[in-house]
Amino acid sequence: MAAHIGNVPTWVRIVVGVLAVINIGFGVVGYFYMGLHFQGGAGVDLTNPIIKNASYEFASRNLAIGLALGL
């Protein structure tokens, strides 16, 4: 599979790399401060433990996507 890496255009590699960095950042920031994504007007109560766990799953999903894109 590594022998065919030259077939992928450079711009595609750059775009995927940028998306990977964005997803990793989005996942880390979302894990530590989900209120950044859901402002007060969104109506999401982040003090509820069920919603808080869902927000952690959302952040970890973004982190996993970013790491997969980075590889």
N, C-alpha and C positions, 0 to 999 in steps of 0.2 A: 504494500500500500504506500509506503514511503517513497518508492521509486516513481510514483506518478504525481508527486506534489508539484512538479513543474507545470503540470497541466492546469493548475488553478491560477487564474489571473491574480496579479498582485493586488489590485483594487479590492478583490473579494476577500483576500486575507486581511487587508487593512480594515475593511468594514466589519468583518467578524471579530477582529481584535478590539475594535472600539466598542462594539456591542458587548463583548465579554467584560471589558472594564466597567462599562455602565451597569451591567447586571450585577457584577460583584459589588460595586459601590452601592447600588440600590438595595441589595440584600443586606449588607452590613449596616447601612443607615436605617433601614426598615426594622432590623432586629433590635437595635438600641433605642430608636425613637420613631415609632410608627406614626406618631402625631404629625410628623413632617409630611406624610403622604395624605393623611386624612385631616384636613383642617377642621376647625370648630364648626363650620357651617355644613359639614358633610353628614352630621347626625350620628356618627359612629362613636359609641361609648367604649373607650379603650380601658375603662376600669373594670368592665365585665370580664371575668376570667375566661369565659368561652371565646369571646371575641379576641381577647389578648392571645390565647393559644392559636386561634386562626391567623392572627397577624404574624405570629412567629413562623407558622407553616408557610405563609405567603412569602416572608422574607427568606426563609431557607430554600424555597423553590427558586427564587430569583438568584440566590447565591449558587445553587447547584447548576442552573442554566448557564450562569456566567463562567463557572469553572469548567463546564463541559465545552463551552465555546472556546475557552482559552486553550484547552488541550487540543 
